[in-house]
Amino acid sequence: MNSVVDFKYILVNDKDKTFGLSVNTVGYQSIQPFQPYPVSDHPSGYFFNAKKGRVLREYQFVYLTQGKGNLQFENKHEIAVSKGVLFAIFPEQWHSYHPLPETGWNEYYIGFEGAFIDQAVEKGFLTNDKQIFQIGINEELINLFTRAIEIAESDKAASQQYLSGIVMHILGLILSVSQNKIFEESDLAQKIEQAKMIMNANILGQINAEDMAEQLNISYSWFRKVFREYTGYAPAKYFQLLKLRKAKQMLVGTSHSVKEIAFMLGYSSAEHFFSLFKKYAGYTPMEYRSYGREINP
């Protein structure tokens, strides 16, 4: 059985580059057992010899959906990879990868560059300390790569911007799936979801992180760290945001005064509630009530 190859190298004009993200290449390869790898010639900037490795001037995502192989980055040992793994390659980073002869593999890949991805790396959303993601076989991710190939082949107006949106979607999906997978595999998600339930049950009162950690039979320091990683917020701030969301519902859906709502939600004073509400909502409680009732008569 012959290997299946479908790839596209894409022209990027000066206007495309100002968008903040541009796609240079996208493709798919199905490498059958004992077939040579890679199976086709590439332009000089993409020439790949698995024994010698290569260095690219762009970022790439490579997603394996079948088979097994090996991956190596500069100054690191070769590691085994298999279906369900996605790895990121950074500009100017030496790397090499190849399927095992006895298994072959299927790979999707997309290459891109621009200020958007540079900023994501600068902010730590993507780092070369963690560039291998255990995604599993994800239909949505496969569909995104497939759609990117279709858009590249159609070569219609604004296809670069469409492709850039797909890359952003892929990055968001990678981060969401891989991080949640870590929590699920270690039962961390269940603990955090229990904490969120405790917060909702105490929305009209007060509860602190130490009490929640004790109820969950876990250490306070570990609880704060994992809760922030899972939700993006420290426990106290998350609880505060829940209270403010409840306050918005009460302002629009009840006739209680602002002072009554403040005390019903356990704030020490109406002034404290007023100050917090304006800080996070951007409106005073009365302004929000008036605005909310205008759009929800």
N, C-alpha and C positions, 0 to 999 in steps of 0.2 A: 504494500500500500504506500502511495507517495505522500510526501509531506504536503501540507496545505499552508500557503503563505499569502498574506494579504496585508500590504503596508502602503503608506503614502508619505512622501516627503513634501512638505508644504512651504510655499513661498510666503514670506512675511515682509510686508512693505513698511515704510517709515510710519505711516499712520497707525497701522496695527500695533506697532511697538509702543505708541503713546497710550494704548488702552490699559497697560499695566500688566498684561499677561498675554503671551502669544505661544502658539503651538507649532512646533517644527516638524514633528513626525508622529504618526500613530499607526499601529499595526497589530497583526495577529500571526502567530506561527504555530502550526501543529506538527511537531517533530515525532515521527514514528520511531519505534525501536530500531537501533543500529543504522539510522539515517545520519548523514553528516550534519554537523552543526557549526555555524549557521548555514542555512541552505541556499542563500542567495547573496549576490554581490550588493554592496552598499556604497554610497558616495564616500569620498575620502574622509569626511568628518565623522562618519559612522562605521568605518571599517572595523571589523571585529574578528580577532583571532583568539579563541577561548584559551589557548595555551599562553599567549603573551599578554592577554588582557587589553584594556584600552582606557582612555581618558576622554570624556565628553566635555563640551562647553555649555551644557544645559542640564536641567534636572530631568530625570525620567522616573516613571512608575512602571514596574514590571509585575504583572499579576499571573500566577501560575494556577491553572484550573485542572490540570491533569499531569500525572507523572511525578518523577523525582529527579533531583540533580544536586549540584553543588554551587556555592556562591562564595566569593572571596572579595574583601575590600583591602585596601592598602594597609600593610602592617598588621593584618589580622589573619587568623587561621581560617582555612576553608571550612565552611559549615554546610550541613545538609539542609536542603529545602525541598518542599513537596507541595502538592496541590493545596490551594487555600492560602498560600503565603503570597503577600505582596511586599516587594522591597523597593525602596527609594534610592536613587543614585544622584549624587550631588555633582555640580560642575567641578571640573579639575580633580576629580577623585578617581584614582585608579581602581578598576574593578574587573572581575571576570566571573562568568557563570556559564553553566552548560548542563544539559540533561544527562542522566545516566544512560549509557548506550542501551541497556536492557529494558528501560522503561520509556524513553523519550519523554516529551512533555508538551503541553499546550501553554502558550504564553500570550498575554496581551501586553502591549506597552504603549506609552505615550510620552513624548518629550516636549518640554516647555521651558520658558524663561520669562523674566520680567520682574518689575518692582513689587508686584503683589506677593509672589512666592518668596522673594528676598525678604520681605517684611515678615511673612509667616515664619521663616527660619529665624530671623532676628529675634522675634518674640517667643521662640521656643516651641511653636506648634509642630515643627518638623526639625529634627536634629540628626546629625550623623552619629550620635550616641545611641539613637534608637531609630533605625531605618528599616527594620524588618518587622512586619505586622502579620499577626495570625488572624486572618479575616475569615477563613473557611470559604466554602463555595457560596457566594452571595449573588443571587440572580440580579439584583439591582445594579451591582457593580459591573457584572458582565454586560448588562444592557447599556450602561454608560459607555463602556469601551466600544461596544458594537455600534452605538449611535455615533460616536466620534469618528469611527472609520467611514460610516455612511456620509457624514457631513463633509469630511475631508475629500471623499471621492466625488461628491456633487460639485464642489468648488464654486458655490454660489456666493453672491454678494453677502458680506458680513459673516462669512463662515468662520473667520478667525475669532470673532467675538462669541459666536455660538460655541466654538471649541473651547474657548477660555472659560466660559460658564460651566462646561462639562468638567474641566479640570478642577475648578473650585468645588463642584459637587462631589467629585471623586475624593478630593482631599478631606472634605467634611465628613463623608461617609467612612473613609478609612479611620479617621480619628474617633468617630462615634462608635463604630463597630468594634475596633480593637480595644478601646478603653473599657467599654461595657463588658466585653468578653473576659477581660481580666477580673472584673468585679464578680461576674456571674460564676466563674470557675472557682473562686475562693470564698463564695458565700458572702462577700462583702456587700453585694447589692441588697440582700435581704436585711442586713443590719441597718443600712442607711434608710431603706424603705420603712422599716419599723420606727426609726427615729422621726421620719417625716410624718408618720401616723400619730406619734406621740405629740408632735408640735401642733398638728391640726386639732387633736383632741383637747389641747390646752390653749387654743387660740384666744379665748376670752380671759385667760389668766396669765400666769408667768411660769416659765420653766427654763432652767439653764442647762448648759451643755454637760456640766458635771452630773446633774441628776439624770439626764438621758443616758449618759455613759454607764452610770450605775444600774439603771433599769435594764440596759442591754448586756450587762455583765462584761463590759470591755473597759480598757483603760481610757481615761479622759484624753491624754495626749494622742493616742492612736485614733480615737474617735474624731477629734478635730481635724487631724491630717487627712483621714480617709473621706470624711464628709466633704471637705473642701475639694478634694480630687474628684469626687463623684458628682457634686452639684455645681462647683465653681464658686461656692460661697462658704464662709465660716458659719458654723451652726447658729450663732447669735444673729448674724445679719440675715440669714435665710428665714429665721423665725420672725424677725422684724418685717421682712418683706411680705410674709404671709399675713401678718397683722394688718399691714397697710392695704393689701389686696382686699381683706375682709372689710376694712374701713371704707374703701371705695364702694363695695357692694351695699353697705349700710347707708352711706350718704345718698346713693341714688335710689335705693329700694325701700327705705324707711323714712319716717318723719322725726326720728330722734334728732335732738340738737347735736351740734359738734361736741359740746361738753359731755353730753350723755354718752355719745359713741366713744369718746376718749376714755371715760371711766369704765364703760362696758368692756373695752378691750384691754383694761389693766394698766393704762398709762398713769403715771404718777400725777400728772396735771394736764389740763387742756392745752396749756401753753407748750408743753413738751410735745404733745401729739401734733399740735399745729405746726411746730417747727420741723419735726421729722417728716410730716406729710408733704409740706411744701418742698423740702429738700429732695425727696425721692419722686414725687409726682410732678413737680414743676408748677403746681397750682396750690392755692390755699384750699382747705376743705370746702368752704362755701363756693369758691369758684368752680371746683370740681363738681359739686352737687348741681349747680346751675347748668354747667356744660353737659353733664351726664343726662340730666332730665330733658334737655333740649334735643339730644340725639336719641333718647329712649323715652318718648312721651308715654 
